[in-house]
Amino acid sequence: MSDTHDNVEPARVAAAFLAREADRVVHLGDVTTRSTAALFGDAVLLRGNNDPPTLGHAEWEETLAGIRVGAHHGHDRWRGSEVDLLLHGHSHRMRHERVGRTLVVNPGALHRASVKSVAVVTLPALDVEFFEVRAEGVRALA
């Protein structure tokens, strides 16, 4: 998930959904305050351009299910090593495309987006599913 910008209700719905569906939750930045960050429990938290300098990591890399995963907010260039999967936010637009050998995914945003969305990536298959987040729940997008 990404770009909650203190939009608490969609953030709460998304956090509950992802906690049920995912082994690892990554928030790609622009949480904005520590009180909103607390909604995400033990999620990996990246620092966005609207976050305080002490909130989250600038970049994160880890090997999960044999897949090298990298994540950053997206307002700066990726400076990490070559990865199989690169996650970013910032643009508030869903993205799912291959760039060279790397799959690049942006889950969209939970604020200032016509469709508030999150993404689930299944590893090691690198299958990507996008979900719309509404106050009444989460539904898969076609």
Backbone as a chain_set.jsonl record, in Angstrom:
{"seq": "MSDTHDNVEPARVAAAFLAREADRVVHLGDVTTRSTAALFGDAVLLRGNNDPPTLGHAEWEETLAGIRVGAHHGHDRWRGSEVDLLLHGHSHRMRHERVGRTLVVNPGALHRASVKSVAVVTLPALDVEFFEVRAEGVRALA", "coords": {"N": [[0.855, -1.173, 0.0], [0.286, 2.369, -0.333], [0.825, 5.914, 0.075], [-1.061, 7.088, 2.063], [-1.434, 9.489, 3.416], [-2.493, 10.378, 5.91], [-5.157, 9.674, 5.637], [-7.279, 8.228, 7.308], [-9.481, 6.303, 7.536], [-9.621, 4.715, 5.018], [-7.001, 3.754, 5.261], [-7.113, 2.203, 7.602], [-8.947, 0.185, 6.829], [-7.524, -0.963, 4.674], [-5.173, -1.824, 5.999], [-6.204, -3.801, 7.748], [-7.243, -5.651, 5.867], [-4.879, -6.364, 4.414], [-3.335, -7.458, 6.475], [-4.664, -9.846, 6.898], [-4.363, -11.108, 4.418], [-1.668, -11.169, 3.607], [1.748, -12.242, 4.001], [3.766, -10.491, 4.418], [3.634, -7.052, 4.888], [3.985, -4.043, 3.176], [4.386, -0.648, 3.406], [4.541, 1.972, 1.261], [5.199, 4.635, 1.736], [4.57, 8.169, 2.459], [2.866, 8.256, 4.67], [2.556, 10.139, 6.622], [2.038, 10.905, 9.434], [3.066, 9.73, 12.709], [0.967, 8.64, 14.197], [-0.816, 7.667, 12.278], [0.913, 5.829, 11.085], [1.058, 3.937, 13.094], [-1.176, 2.351, 12.669], [-0.384, 0.334, 10.991], [1.035, -1.664, 12.212], [3.453, -4.153, 12.26], [4.373, -3.645, 9.7], [6.631, -3.163, 6.943], [7.938, -0.041, 6.621], [8.253, 2.591, 4.44], [9.843, 5.722, 3.773], [8.229, 8.562, 2.661], [8.086, 11.519, 0.547], [6.537, 13.303, 1.973], [6.773, 12.592, 4.576], [8.061, 12.715, 7.986], [11.639, 13.005, 8.585], [12.517, 10.941, 10.25], [10.765, 8.857, 10.037], [10.324, 5.745, 8.934], [12.086, 3.805, 6.34], [14.447, 4.87, 3.854], [14.992, 3.259, 1.654], [14.415, -0.238, 0.991], [15.397, -3.615, 0.983], [15.016, -7.1, 0.436], [15.247, -10.665, 0.347], [12.667, -12.716, -0.528], [10.972, -15.719, -0.58], [12.803, -16.58, -2.474], [12.894, -14.472, -4.241], [14.266, -11.421, -5.111], [13.448, -8.507, -3.578], [12.806, -5.075, -3.773], [12.126, -1.846, -2.371], [10.883, 1.486, -2.367], [9.864, 4.927, -1.901], [9.538, 6.396, -4.28], [9.873, 8.996, -5.163], [12.458, 9.662, -5.539], [15.256, 8.366, -7.474], [15.685, 4.797, -7.711], [18.192, 3.434, -5.78], [19.227, 1.12, -4.926], [20.356, -2.336, -5.221], [20.182, -4.451, -8.198], [16.986, -5.801, -8.634], [14.384, -8.331, -8.53], [11.755, -7.638, -8.181], [10.388, -4.503, -7.901], [9.004, -2.224, -5.774], [7.011, 0.69, -5.532], [5.611, 3.906, -4.663], [4.159, 7.06, -4.602], [3.227, 8.317, -7.115], [0.509, 7.992, -7.036], [-0.804, 6.32, -8.754], [-1.826, 3.22, -10.078], [0.432, 0.693, -11.093], [1.926, -1.77, -13.115], [4.323, -3.252, -14.539], [6.892, -4.589, -16.652], [10.272, -3.808, -16.533], [13.047, -4.164, -18.176], [14.522, -6.876, -16.635], [13.131, -6.61, -14.324], [10.172, -6.583, -12.41], [7.961, -3.987, -11.963], [5.976, -2.462, -9.577], [3.335, -0.424, -8.536], [1.106, 0.152, -6.015], [-0.921, 1.983, -6.19], [-2.902, 4.441, -4.498], [-4.125, 5.513, -1.258], [-5.26, 7.904, -0.893], [-6.246, 10.94, -2.492], [-6.898, 9.737, -4.994], [-8.794, 8.485, -7.684], [-9.713, 5.898, -7.555], [-9.219, 4.258, -4.695], [-6.594, 2.193, -3.768], [-4.852, -0.957, -3.224], [-2.2, -3.382, -3.556], [-1.555, -6.873, -4.006], [1.109, -9.027, -4.122], [1.993, -12.135, -5.221], [4.441, -14.372, -4.29], [6.679, -17.02, -5.166], [5.779, -16.508, -7.735], [5.256, -13.989, -8.775], [2.766, -12.905, -9.31], [0.341, -10.384, -9.625], [-2.209, -8.675, -7.958], [-4.693, -6.212, -7.886], [-6.598, -4.265, -5.597], [-9.574, -2.562, -4.788], [-10.186, -0.171, -2.28], [-12.652, 0.558, -0.027], [-14.818, 2.197, 2.347], [-16.663, 0.28, 3.17], [-15.354, -2.072, 2.679], [-13.059, -4.254, 0.885], [-12.439, -4.916, -2.527], [-11.665, -7.008, -5.318], [-10.05, -5.755, -8.225], [-10.731, -5.803, -11.709]], "CA": [[0.0, 0.0, 0.0], [1.07, 3.597, -0.393], [0.234, 7.247, 0.017], [-2.267, 7.246, 2.867], [-1.551, 10.92, 3.733], [-3.382, 10.522, 7.071], [-6.54, 9.338, 5.304], [-7.299, 7.147, 8.295], [-10.444, 5.216, 7.325], [-9.107, 3.756, 4.024], [-5.785, 3.135, 5.791], [-7.533, 1.177, 8.563], [-9.536, -0.912, 6.055], [-6.432, -1.603, 3.925], [-4.293, -2.511, 6.945], [-6.893, -5.017, 8.204], [-7.278, -6.564, 4.727], [-3.541, -6.88, 4.115], [-2.898, -8.292, 7.594], [-5.262, -11.171, 6.682], [-4.009, -11.678, 3.117], [-0.251, -11.124, 3.249], [2.77, -12.611, 4.979], [4.564, -9.28, 4.652], [2.964, -5.836, 4.439], [4.924, -2.955, 2.92], [3.776, 0.662, 3.138], [5.543, 2.62, 0.415], [5.479, 6.014, 2.107], [3.587, 9.23, 2.607], [1.953, 7.969, 5.774], [2.517, 11.528, 7.079], [2.247, 11.058, 10.883], [3.297, 8.489, 13.472], [-0.301, 8.056, 14.641], [-1.306, 6.857, 11.162], [1.867, 4.722, 10.924], [0.743, 2.924, 14.108], [-2.215, 1.456, 12.147], [0.195, -0.699, 10.136], [1.693, -2.676, 13.026], [4.838, -4.499, 11.942], [4.628, -3.465, 8.267], [7.837, -2.456, 6.524], [7.49, 1.318, 6.348], [9.172, 3.415, 3.668], [9.666, 7.152, 3.998], [7.841, 9.328, 1.487], [8.498, 12.917, 0.524], [5.73, 14.054, 2.935], [6.972, 12.019, 5.906], [9.191, 13.255, 8.747], [12.873, 12.295, 8.247], [12.75, 9.789, 11.119], [9.682, 7.885, 9.856], [10.517, 4.76, 7.876], [13.348, 3.614, 5.617], [14.528, 5.488, 2.528], [14.886, 2.114, 0.743], [14.393, -1.53, 1.681], [15.607, -4.785, 0.127], [15.007, -8.391, 1.124], [14.913, -11.812, -0.491], [11.485, -13.405, -0.021], [10.605, -16.841, -1.454], [13.778, -16.641, -3.558], [12.739, -13.294, -5.098], [14.899, -10.22, -4.563], [12.439, -7.452, -3.557], [13.247, -3.755, -3.354], [11.015, -0.909, -2.223], [11.144, 2.873, -1.992], [8.645, 5.702, -2.143], [9.452, 6.65, -5.711], [10.132, 10.387, -5.528], [13.87, 9.655, -5.936], [15.654, 7.165, -8.222], [16.069, 3.601, -6.96], [19.638, 3.387, -5.656], [19.615, -0.195, -4.434], [20.877, -3.29, -6.197], [19.192, -4.946, -9.155], [16.009, -6.634, -7.948], [13.381, -8.998, -9.366], [10.502, -6.928, -7.952], [10.584, -3.179, -7.325], [7.748, -1.62, -5.328], [7.099, 2.122, -5.27], [4.363, 4.654, -4.6], [4.377, 8.452, -4.949], [2.451, 8.878, -8.228], [-0.917, 7.757, -6.769], [-1.344, 5.584, -9.902], [-1.477, 1.805, -10.148], [1.405, 0.36, -12.136], [2.333, -3.178, -13.155], [5.008, -3.392, -15.818], [8.237, -5.13, -16.64], [11.322, -2.916, -17.016], [14.166, -5.103, -18.224], [14.167, -8.113, -15.935], [12.484, -6.247, -13.061], [8.75, -6.266, -12.377], [7.762, -2.761, -11.201], [4.584, -2.398, -9.118], [2.851, 0.654, -7.682], [-0.245, -0.277, -5.627], [-1.865, 3.094, -6.233], [-2.893, 5.281, -3.299], [-5.31, 5.523, -0.396], [-5.637, 9.319, -0.782], [-6.131, 11.653, -3.764], [-6.958, 8.792, -6.115], [-10.202, 8.24, -8.014], [-9.932, 4.569, -6.985], [-8.246, 3.98, -3.635], [-6.211, 0.814, -4.065], [-3.669, -1.645, -2.724], [-1.844, -4.523, -4.401], [-0.991, -8.072, -3.386], [2.007, -9.722, -5.04], [2.239, -13.503, -4.774], [5.8, -14.823, -4.581], [7.646, -16.516, -6.138], [5.2, -16.426, -9.079], [5.16, -12.576, -9.172], [1.401, -12.575, -9.722], [-0.062, -9.123, -9.009], [-3.643, -8.394, -7.92], [-5.041, -4.908, -7.33], [-7.851, -4.259, -4.863], [-10.14, -1.27, -4.437], [-10.45, -0.026, -0.847], [-13.771, 1.447, 0.305], [-15.164, 2.124, 3.761], [-17.393, -0.961, 3.445], [-14.507, -3.232, 2.485], [-12.079, -4.337, -0.191], [-12.869, -5.816, -3.612], [-10.688, -7.183, -6.387], [-10.243, -5.008, -9.455], [-10.556, -6.669, -12.889]], "C": [[0.893, 1.224, 0.0], [0.182, 4.819, -0.247], [-1.104, 7.366, 0.749], [-2.5, 8.703, 3.262], [-2.554, 11.178, 4.861], [-4.853, 10.316, 6.751], [-6.864, 8.061, 6.08], [-8.268, 6.02, 7.962], [-9.996, 4.252, 6.221], [-7.843, 3.048, 4.513], [-6.128, 1.999, 6.74], [-8.103, -0.045, 7.831], [-8.436, -1.682, 5.32], [-5.514, -2.388, 4.852], [-4.919, -3.814, 7.434], [-6.931, -6.067, 7.095], [-5.906, -7.189, 4.489], [-3.001, -7.753, 5.237], [-3.446, -9.712, 7.457], [-4.674, -11.874, 5.462], [-2.518, -11.874, 2.892], [0.654, -11.589, 4.384], [3.621, -11.407, 5.353], [3.787, -8.096, 4.09], [4.019, -4.742, 4.307], [4.114, -1.694, 2.64], [4.854, 1.501, 2.465], [5.664, 4.127, 0.625], [4.326, 6.981, 1.941], [2.445, 8.79, 3.528], [1.573, 9.303, 6.404], [2.712, 11.688, 8.584], [2.435, 9.695, 11.547], [1.985, 7.842, 13.916], [-0.92, 7.217, 13.521], [-0.399, 5.661, 10.951], [1.554, 3.591, 11.907], [-0.336, 1.952, 13.637], [-1.628, 0.241, 11.443], [1.038, -1.721, 10.89], [3.13, -2.906, 12.619], [5.14, -4.423, 10.44], [6.0, -2.827, 8.057], [7.368, -1.073, 6.073], [8.587, 2.099, 5.629], [8.838, 4.877, 3.896], [9.346, 7.851, 2.682], [8.288, 10.774, 1.593], [7.666, 13.796, 1.45], [5.869, 13.54, 4.361], [8.128, 12.702, 6.636], [10.446, 12.413, 8.484], [13.17, 11.073, 9.118], [11.696, 8.697, 10.967], [9.985, 6.98, 8.67], [11.9, 4.764, 7.24], [13.305, 4.37, 4.292], [14.361, 4.416, 1.45], [14.915, 0.844, 1.569], [14.597, -2.623, 0.65], [15.597, -6.036, 0.985], [14.719, -9.478, 0.098], [13.783, -12.568, 0.188], [11.106, -14.482, -1.025], [11.53, -16.921, -2.676], [13.729, -15.463, -4.523], [13.38, -12.098, -4.403], [13.913, -9.05, -4.723], [13.092, -6.161, -3.071], [12.046, -2.836, -3.265], [11.546, 0.461, -1.836], [9.884, 3.666, -2.315], [8.474, 6.014, -3.62], [9.687, 8.086, -6.117], [11.599, 10.604, -5.884], [14.135, 8.39, -6.738], [15.946, 6.02, -7.263], [17.583, 3.519, -6.959], [20.146, 2.031, -5.18], [20.161, -1.075, -5.547], [19.782, -3.695, -7.184], [18.279, -5.943, -8.439], [15.068, -7.28, -8.967], [12.056, -8.246, -9.338], [10.827, -5.599, -7.292], [9.213, -2.576, -7.033], [7.967, -0.133, -5.098], [5.701, 2.708, -5.219], [4.55, 5.995, -5.28], [3.444, 9.01, -6.024], [0.934, 8.786, -8.014], [-1.592, 7.033, -7.943], [-0.885, 4.129, -9.851], [-0.528, 1.568, -11.325], [1.795, -1.095, -11.987], [3.001, -3.378, -14.506], [6.411, -3.943, -15.619], [9.173, -4.094, -17.243], [12.611, -3.737, -16.992], [13.73, -6.395, -17.571], [13.387, -7.88, -14.645], [10.995, -5.975, -13.264], [8.573, -5.06, -11.461], [6.269, -2.644, -10.875], [4.384, -1.179, -8.228], [1.414, 0.273, -7.318], [-1.314, 0.793, -5.805], [-1.805, 3.841, -4.919], [-4.193, 5.14, -2.53], [-5.778, 6.952, -0.123], [-5.403, 9.971, -2.136], [-6.003, 10.703, -4.955], [-8.433, 8.542, -6.407], [-10.634, 6.866, -7.519], [-8.844, 4.35, -5.953], [-7.898, 2.502, -3.729], [-4.965, 0.364, -3.319], [-3.377, -2.788, -3.69], [-1.317, -5.655, -3.539], [-0.156, -8.76, -4.456], [2.283, -11.1, -4.451], [3.627, -13.927, -5.24], [5.87, -16.329, -4.404], [7.074, -16.293, -7.539], [5.176, -15.004, -9.644], [3.806, -12.253, -9.801], [0.964, -11.341, -8.941], [-1.575, -8.981, -9.106], [-3.841, -7.024, -7.278], [-6.419, -5.004, -6.701], [-8.287, -2.83, -4.588], [-10.487, -1.275, -2.949], [-11.559, 1.006, -0.661], [-14.07, 1.273, 1.782], [-15.846, 0.803, 4.102], [-16.58, -2.214, 3.185], [-13.622, -3.123, 1.268], [-12.611, -5.298, -1.246], [-11.807, -5.851, -4.7], [-11.057, -6.309, -7.583], [-9.955, -5.931, -10.629], [-9.307, -6.293, -13.645]], "O": [[2.087, 1.146, 0.289], [-1.035, 4.761, -0.42], [-2.132, 7.694, 0.155], [-3.648, 9.115, 3.427], [-3.37, 12.095, 4.77], [-5.715, 10.742, 7.52], [-6.733, 6.954, 5.557], [-7.893, 4.856, 8.098], [-9.989, 3.046, 6.466], [-7.636, 1.873, 4.211], [-5.501, 0.94, 6.689], [-7.777, -1.181, 8.175], [-8.419, -2.913, 5.342], [-5.118, -3.506, 4.523], [-4.23, -4.829, 7.526], [-6.68, -7.245, 7.35], [-5.789, -8.409, 4.375], [-2.27, -8.706, 4.968], [-2.784, -10.673, 7.849], [-4.503, -13.093, 5.468], [-2.138, -12.685, 2.048], [0.372, -11.365, 5.561], [4.132, -11.317, 6.47], [3.333, -8.134, 2.947], [4.837, -4.538, 5.203], [3.265, -1.674, 1.749], [5.933, 1.714, 3.018], [6.19, 4.823, -0.244], [3.278, 6.667, 1.377], [1.261, 8.927, 3.219], [0.401, 9.556, 6.683], [3.497, 12.545, 8.991], [2.023, 8.66, 11.022], [1.903, 6.616, 14.002], [-1.492, 6.161, 13.791], [-0.89, 4.57, 10.661], [1.76, 2.42, 11.59], [-0.412, 0.835, 14.148], [-2.304, -0.779, 11.309], [1.69, -2.559, 10.267], [3.941, -1.979, 12.626], [6.07, -5.074, 9.965], [6.469, -2.05, 8.888], [6.483, -0.967, 5.224], [9.698, 2.249, 6.138], [7.692, 5.228, 4.177], [10.097, 7.747, 1.713], [8.812, 11.194, 2.625], [8.048, 14.939, 1.697], [5.163, 14.0, 5.259], [9.057, 13.206, 6.006], [10.33, 11.223, 8.188], [14.003, 10.247, 8.745], [11.731, 7.707, 11.698], [9.907, 7.416, 7.522], [12.754, 5.595, 7.549], [12.245, 4.494, 3.68], [13.675, 4.635, 0.452], [15.382, 0.844, 2.708], [14.03, -2.562, -0.441], [16.097, -6.042, 2.11], [14.032, -9.242, -0.896], [13.913, -13.007, 1.331], [10.936, -14.186, -2.208], [11.098, -17.282, -3.771], [14.449, -15.456, -5.521], [13.073, -11.801, -3.248], [13.583, -8.651, -5.84], [13.832, -6.155, -2.087], [11.064, -3.013, -3.986], [12.516, 0.587, -1.088], [8.951, 3.145, -2.925], [7.369, 5.904, -4.151], [9.701, 8.383, -7.312], [11.945, 11.629, -6.473], [13.345, 7.447, -6.695], [16.398, 6.241, -6.139], [18.203, 3.531, -8.022], [21.352, 1.823, -5.048], [20.396, -0.617, -6.665], [18.616, -3.333, -7.027], [18.754, -6.824, -7.723], [14.969, -6.836, -10.111], [11.326, -8.212, -10.328], [11.468, -5.565, -6.241], [8.375, -2.437, -7.924], [8.987, 0.268, -4.536], [4.734, 2.094, -5.671], [5.043, 6.063, -6.406], [2.913, 10.106, -5.842], [0.166, 9.43, -8.73], [-2.808, 7.122, -8.109], [0.288, 3.842, -9.613], [-0.67, 2.159, -12.395], [1.972, -1.594, -10.876], [2.33, -3.642, -15.503], [7.025, -3.781, -14.564], [8.913, -3.562, -18.322], [13.191, -3.975, -15.933], [12.686, -6.95, -17.915], [13.024, -8.831, -13.953], [10.604, -5.236, -14.167], [8.989, -5.099, -10.304], [5.417, -2.715, -11.76], [5.152, -0.933, -7.298], [0.585, 0.09, -8.209], [-2.496, 0.526, -5.589], [-0.753, 3.874, -4.28], [-5.215, 4.712, -3.065], [-6.594, 7.184, 0.769], [-4.472, 9.602, -2.852], [-5.121, 10.851, -5.801], [-9.234, 8.403, -5.483], [-11.781, 6.681, -7.11], [-7.667, 4.265, -6.303], [-8.788, 1.652, -3.766], [-4.154, 1.166, -2.856], [-4.204, -3.122, -4.537], [-0.715, -5.433, -2.488], [-0.64, -9.043, -5.552], [2.751, -11.217, -3.319], [3.949, -13.852, -6.426], [5.166, -16.868, -3.55], [7.818, -15.923, -8.447], [5.086, -14.826, -10.858], [3.715, -11.43, -10.712], [1.189, -11.258, -7.733], [-2.159, -9.14, -10.178], [-3.231, -6.714, -6.254], [-7.295, -5.718, -7.189], [-7.477, -1.987, -4.202], [-11.013, -2.258, -2.427], [-11.435, 2.16, -1.071], [-13.624, 0.307, 2.399], [-15.641, 0.26, 5.187], [-17.06, -3.318, 3.442], [-13.452, -2.048, 0.693], [-13.161, -6.351, -0.924], [-11.137, -4.853, -4.967], [-12.233, -6.147, -7.907], [-9.041, -6.753, -10.562], [-8.994, -6.907, -14.665]]}, "num_chains": 1, "name": "protein.A"}
